[in-house]
Amino acid sequence: MSGRRPHDGTAGAWWSALRALCAVMVIASAGSVVRGEPEGGAESESRVPAWIERMLESLEPSRPRAYFEAAESMMRGVPEGSAPGASVAAARRLTQETLVIALELWRKGPARVDDPRLGPSVLLAIAAMEPDPTSERARWLRVLASAVDSQGLVSAVDAGSQTSNGGVDDSAVIDVLSALELLRGGEGRRAQRLLDRPEVFAVLKAHERLLHPAGLTGEADRIKRLAVDWPICVQCRNRRSVRDSKGIHLCPTCGGDPGPPFTETEVLYQLRLEAILLSGAQQSWVSQTLVDGGRPLRDLDAGEVALTLRVDASRPLRRRGAWVEVEGKAGRPAAAPAAPSAPGKEQEGAGALPGGAVKSAQ
């Protein structure tokens, strides 16, 4: 009896529990090693490949096309499944930011004249990154790209104080508007004479996507065919009425409304084109509701792209994994990005997040 220790059963249970706890800790530690969790947790998984950061850090705001080419390289170099999901998502967002910055540098710099095709190309690339190519935002981006004329100058509100049509002859613009008005009134023969002029048809061709709800091409040729097919009412000669033994009554051929049977939506899109060609600032909420069912109004203004996608284009330099401002000479980083706002509340401006990242669009 003297060799037995008191409370031996209690001590054994305690040692058993301790051994079980140690085993659990060892298994958990081994699991972390097997999974290969990097230091810093999931946050490091969202880092983009190092070659992308090196490429972006070499960009200079004086060369906006280099930003576009870098974005193209990123689109080709980070396909789905080539990296952890978070890394792919971060690279895609960074690609979008690079394209938007390229657009803003082109829009506000000399490249707008020296490299006029860059702007439309960037807009189409941004549209191509949309998850749903038929979405309202993707269509808006494609239509906006088509609103950039052959001179590289946006023909709509974005031209600001510049010539409303980017150097296009005002008489050609007026003739386009007259041709559309004549065609709606059944005067297809007169409209055809105007559209046969190369400079007039060129203006209509450059803006034809504005006539289609999905921003597709081919509308200029369609308008010209309609002018040929509906030259004039053969019975009343566009007088809307005819006289016979029973008196005067509406023309039985055209019903008092000669010309192509345009739908209400088609007429509204034609009026939108006319307002843009005239650089009109008026925006009818009634017509907008009829066209798109009351969705938020989107101006054909290239300056709205950065705001829509929540990209702070005032920080065109990439330094240490963040976009920074230009201070003094190009290549000199500005002060560190602002601290994040309180949870649930976005920062003012472009919605910057910690580390210079930009909050993605909802």
Buried (B, 14 or more C-beta within 10 A) or exposed (E): EEEEEEEEEEEEEEEEEEEEEEEEEEEEEEEEEEEEEEEEEEEEBBBBBEEBBEBBEEBBBEBBBBBBBBBBBBBEBBEEEEBBEBBBBBBBBBBBBBBBBBBBBBBEBEBBEEBBEBBBBBBBBBBEBBEEEEEBBBBBBBBBBBBBBBBBBBBBBBBEEEEBBBEBEEEBBBBBBBBBEBBBBBBBBBBBBBBEBEEBBBBBBBBBBBBBEEBBEEBBEEBBEBBEEBBBBEEBEBBBEBEEEEEEEEBEEBEBEBBBEBEEEBBBBBBBBBBBBBBBEEEBEEBBEBBBEEEEEBBBBBBBBBBBBBBBBBBBBBBEBBBBBBEEEEBEBBEEBEEBEEEEEBBEEBBBBEEBBBBBEE
